[in-house]
Amino acid sequence: MIKKLFVLSGLIAFIGLSAQKTHKVVKGDTPYNVAKKYGITIDEFYKLNPKTKDGSLAIGQVLNVKSSSATAPKVQTSEPKAKEFGKIVLQPKQTIYGITKQYKISESDLRKLNPDLDSHTKIGDEITLPLDSIKKYGGTQTAVVEQPVTVTPTNNRTKIDSGNERTSSSVQNDEYVTYTVESGDTVFSIVNKYGVTIDELIALNPDLAKGLKTGMVLKIKKLDPAYVKKNGDALNVVLMLPFGYSANDSQYRAMALDFLTGAKLAIERNAGNGQKLDVKIVDSGSEASFRNSLTQINPNNTDLVIGPFFKSNVVDLLDFTKNQKIPVVSPFANAPELHNYSNLVILETSDQTYADKIVEEVKAVYSNQKIYIVADAKKDNANYLKAGFEKTLKNATVTVVNSAAEIQLDQNMMTGQSAPVIAVLANDNDAVGEAFANRVIALSKEVQGLKAFSMYSVSSFEKKADDLVMANLVYLMDRKIDPDGNFEKEILAAYKAKYCKTPGKYAVIGFDVVNDMLTRENKKGEIFKQMNKVQTQLATKFEFERVKANGAYINKGFRVIRLTP
């Protein structure tokens, strides 16, 4: 019988000593990686730099990194290494995917060097790459040398634990709901949308007296009081996993055990970086017996709960912790009835989010083509897409079909010649995805200009990427590991060293969820002040936004893959 409760505690700090010196903050620095670089603990760092207690650093800020001890450690003292970059010119049939393979660079690193890679990439565009890679792997492609870029020495552990290397936006104050004014907005439309009075809106935004302007960022109203961390340095975390109390109550035990292996790796990595953690793992039983497990949680001494897995259990937990406003993280459950809880973080990106992005992508290239949507058995996603196209596109002709074989080229009424169409996949089944890939490849050979889109990534897309470029395929991808990324390689190696196997699906999710949440925490437990950071973990992109004023945070993260000819 599985134990109902066991404790994994870590109060681990790297105690190091450094010589008398200061450090000037550069882009990418965090308290954790600066402390690690100079061999001091994070507690020592904060004592030496009390103004950084909120975890934020300003570029150019001078930090004290002198240790309280007289003995100096081995500190990296070499000057920052200058790294040269160059550019290649995008050639016909050369794709983003092909570039990552040819030049041995991860897609995430490629996009860091080329922030506009997703927008209007076409033949003749210049792509920035490390100069050494161009020289080594470029073949006949020559490079235009750019000015050297200073790269601050760091180490892989710092990259992983701080999460900052994988962050695309800075931390902002999150005390108010804000709104960016769009074209067509009026003061009345905004106050009606958010349920505030005009006097309240003007009191928070005095510049409104000069008139409402597109692009203005308005404060709307103050958020509910955020959770305040309990006493003590350690972050008290509870993982609620459905092991099942008995052999007759263990339907999800294998999933929970797999999730736990990834979670433990994330916990150990963050503890090893100096984060003080007290982690309790609670057997949440099954959906029916869940309430019994709540007796194992002390809401007055808990800073963060990750889990449970099921929607009904999440609601029970939120009701149980409503007085303390403890942050609750839902790894899988995402439903409208959960969106009203201000202390809830929902990690599962919804199909509706994917569909909205596909509508946006199609709108950008639409020119009166017929649209075919390949549906799954339920047709919910296909019907949602159809409604979105018909609302967004003028006079759109949209047909929902059951198989890719039903996608047909249009005919030009004047010439009788075949005309291209838009094909959309709204089914995540691999076999259906392969049939879709084969069909759009065949049609793209008959007529130029066919455009294909998919809400999901299926295995055939990567295998047939060179052919799918002719169909201009755009697809969304999440929870897929980039095998060329340095971060990904290190995590996979660490997992294999620990468990002697590659991580399963739920182990990957367990690592991503726990590592993401722990890297958003700071010493004060102010996780909600860190929620606007965009972070990509081992296989999942996390990009949170509040679904409504004082509502839950939901993940709207995904990666857009474009195969361009």
Secondary structure, DSSP 8 states (H G I E B T S, - for coil): ---SEEEEEEE--------S-EEE--TT--HHHHHHHTT--HHHHHHH-GGGTTS---TT-EEE---SSS-------S--EEE-EEEEE--TT--HHHHHHHTT--HHHHHHH-TTTTSS--TT-EEEEEHHHHHHH-TT---EE---EEE----HHHHHHH-GGGB-S-----SEEEEE--TT--HHHHHHHHT--HHHHHHH-GGGGG---TT-EEEEEE--------SSSSEEEEEEE---SSTTS-TTHHHHHHHHHHHHHHHHHHHHTT-EEEEEEEE---TTTHHHHGGG--GGG-SEEE--SSHHHHHHHHHHTTTTT--EEESS---GGGTT-TTEEE-S--HHHHHHHHHHHHHHH-SS--EEEE--SS-HHHHHHHHHHHHHSTT--EEEESSGGG---EE-TTT--EE--EEEE----HHHHHHHHHHHHHHHHHSTT-EEEESS--HHHHHTHHHHGGGT-EEEE-S---TT-HHHHHHHHHHHHHHSS---HHHHHHHHHHHHHHHH--TT--GGGGTT--EE-SS-EE-EEESSTT--EEE---EEEE---
